[in-house]
């Protein structure tokens, strides 16, 4: 069974300008069984970032100004989920016999503006919510940090502190890409890994196990320097050792051409780690499918 629960359409600020139907058509052609749409809604602590708050040595503020700032509306990067969910419903009517479609959302840092996150959850009916950390406490997206100036010990401590704050907020079903920073931490002289930070990882794995939150295997790393789905094998194995049972797969696709990319490989890695089921969600309820 091919399941992709982490995808973005034209309603996400950083995705290709293609409608939901284009993604569904691509998924049907690739024999995807379950496809979930999870547009970005990112939250911030402050209304605005000032260039003077950062040094050029530590932050690429021009990158932030170009890629993020135009899409912010105060403390949130919004998405037109009303229009998106109407498109999903129309696609269910057209393709419902060929594919199961889920309506989800990816909330970035919901704990940074919990009142806004709560309002979002009260406004829309989601099959599931992904909780992700894209920014640290200074509201700067991790893609624009200059990692050559940051000690990895300091970075990972700050990153997992934010993850714990998000877990305290807790109103989500899937922990998105626990290893997200690895995508952008690669420098010419290093090969970053979470292997040396398993004390932090263990705490998170135990907490999501106890809260009934699923761990995500995200395949986007296959197509960057990592050349493999995330998280790393030893994290999957540790989650299984700790008794974790809920695990999802997602391509983090931002275009129809990348729907379900890498999902078969991710499922095989999950199976090799000891899991016999992959998780899907409908109306917030987990559904286990045999691998």
N, C-alpha and C positions, 0 to 999 in steps of 0.2 A: 504493500500500500504506500502510495506517495502522498505525503502531507507537507504542505508548506504554510506555516502559520505566521510568517514574518515577511510582509511585502508592502511596498509603497507605490502609490499611483500619482497622478498629476495633482492630487490634493495634498501631497507632502511637498514642502518647499524645495527639497533637494532632489526630487525625482523627475524623470522624463515626462514631458507634457503629453501623456497618453491617457485616455479614459479607462475606467474600470473594465469596460467590455474588451478592450485590447488585451489586457492582462488575463482575463478569463479565457478568451479565445486561445491565447498562447498556452495556457494551462491545459485546456482540453486537448490540444494537439500533442502535448507531452504526457498525456494520460495521467494527469494529476487527479487524485481522488478527493482531496480536501484542500481548499485554498482559503487562506485567511488574509484579510486586508487590515493593516495596522499603520495608519497614517501617523506622522509625527505630531505630537503636541508637547512642546518643551516648555518648562517653567523656569523662572528666574527669581532671585531674591530681590533684586533692585529693578528700577524702572529703566535704567540706562547705564551703559558702561562708558567710562571716560578713558581716553588714551593716557591721560596723565596718571591713572591708577596703576599702570604697568610700565615696566622697563622694556626697552627694545631687546635687551639681552634675554629676557625670559618669555616674551610673548610676541607673536606675529600679529600685531593689532590691525595692520592693513588687511591681512587675510580674514580676520574676524569681521572687519568693517565691510568687506566685499561679499562674504559668503553668508553671514548670519544677520548682521544688523538690519538689512533691508526688510527682513521678514518678521522682525520682532514687533509686537504691539504691546509695549510696556513690559509686563512681567510674563508674557507668553508668546510663543510662536504658534498661532492658531492654525486650524485646518477646517475647511468647510465640510464638516462631517454630515450635515443635513443633506447636502447634495450628494456626497459620496454614498451614504446609506440608501438614498433613492436609487442610485445607479446599481448598487449591489442587489437591491430587491428586483429591479428590472432584469438583471442578469440571472437571478434565480428563476424567474418566469421563463426565460429563454433557454437556459442551459441546465435547469434543475435536474433533468434526467441523466445528465452526463457528469456532473461534478457537484460536490457539496461546497457551498460558499459560507464563510464565517465573517462576521463584522467585528473587528477588534480595534484596538488603538495602542500605539506605543507612547506612553507618557514618560518624558524625560524629566528626572528630578521632581516628581510630584510633591515631595516634602518641602521643596523650595517655596512653593505657593500653595499650601494645602487647601486653602479656601477656594482657589480657582480650580484645583484638581477635583475637589468635591463637587463643585458646580458642574463640571464636565460630566462626571459620573452620574449625576442626578438628571442631566439633560438627555443623555443618550443611553440606549440599551445595547450593550456590548456582549458578544459571546465570551470574550476574554480581554484582559488588559495586560500588556507587557510593561513592566517597570524597568527603566534603563537609566544608567548614569552616563551622561555625555559631557557634563561639566563638573568642576570642583566648586568649592564654596565661594570662589570669587566670580562665578558666573561665566567663566571663560571656557569655551568649548576646547576639549582636549586636542583637537586637530591643530590648534594654533599655539600650543605650548612649544617652547624650544627645549627639547629634552636633553640636549647637550649641556644645559646649564642647571639641570635639576637632578639631584641625587635620587636614584630609584627607590631607596628606602623611604625617603621623605614623600615621594610621589605616591607609592603604594599605600602608605599609612593614610594619607589624605583621601585617596580614592576609596578605600574600604571603610573609612569613617562615613563618607557620604552614602555608601551602600547600606550601612547599618541604619542611618537615619531614614533612608527610603524604606527599609524593612520595618522600621518602627511605624511608619505611615501605613504600610501594609496593604493598601487597597488595590492589589493587582494579583494576577494569577500566574504569571511567568516572569522569572528573572532573566532579562535580556542580556545576551553576550557578556557574561561575567568577565571576559578577558578583552573587552573592547579596546583598552589603551594599547594593547600589543600591536594593533593595526598601524599605529603611528609612532611608536617608540623606537622603531628600527633606525639605527645609525650605522655608518660604514664599519664601525669597529665592534658592534655588539649584536647579540641575538637575544632579545629580551624574552623572558619567560616568567611564569608564576611559580616555578619550581621552588625558588628560594623564599616564597611567601605563603607557604601552605598553612601556617598558623592562621592567617587572615582568611584564607579560602575555607579552611575547615569550619571556622565560626559561621561563615555564611551558609555553607552546605548544611550544617546542623540546623540553622535557623529556618531555611526554606523547607527542609524536611519536616520540621515541627509545625510550621505554619501551613503546610499543604500547598506551597508554591512550587511550580515546576522549574527545573533548570533547562535552559535552552542550549541546544547545539546549533550554532550559527555557522553557515557554510561560507560566509563571505571571505574568511581567511584563506580559503583554497585558492583565491585568485589574486592574492597579494603575496608579500614576501614569505608568509608562513607556509603556504602551499598545503594547507590541511584545514579541515573544519575545526572550529573551536567548540568547547575549550580543549586544552591539551589532554592527551589520553589519560594521564595520571589523575586528572581532576575528575573525569568521568568514572574512573575506577574507584576513586575515593568516595564519590557520591554513592556509588553502588554499595561499597563496603559499609557506609554509614546507614544504609537502609533506605536511601532515597529511591522513590518509585516513579515519580512524575518527571518526565523528560520530553521536551518538544524539539522539533526540528524546524528551521527557518532559513531561507536563502538570503534574507535582507535585501531582496530584489528591489531595484528602483526603476526597472524598465521591463516591458513584456519579454524581451529577449533573455532575461536572466531569471525568469520564474522557475522555481524548483531546481535551479542549478546547484549541483553538488549534493542534493538530498539523498540519492542512493548511497553515496559514499559515507555520509553522516550516519545513516541508518546502520550500515555495516559496522562502523566504529562503535556505535552504541551497543549493538549486539555483541561485539567482541568484548566490551567492557562488562558484560554480564546481564544486560537488560533484555527482557523478552517482550516488552511492550513500549510503544511510543504513544504520547499523550496528545489528545485533541480536546477542545472545549466547545460546549454548546450551552448557551445561557449560563455561563459560569460554572458548569458542572464538568469535571474531567471525564473523558472517555478514553479507555485504553484499547489500543489496537495492537495485535500481535505483529512482531517484526518478521 
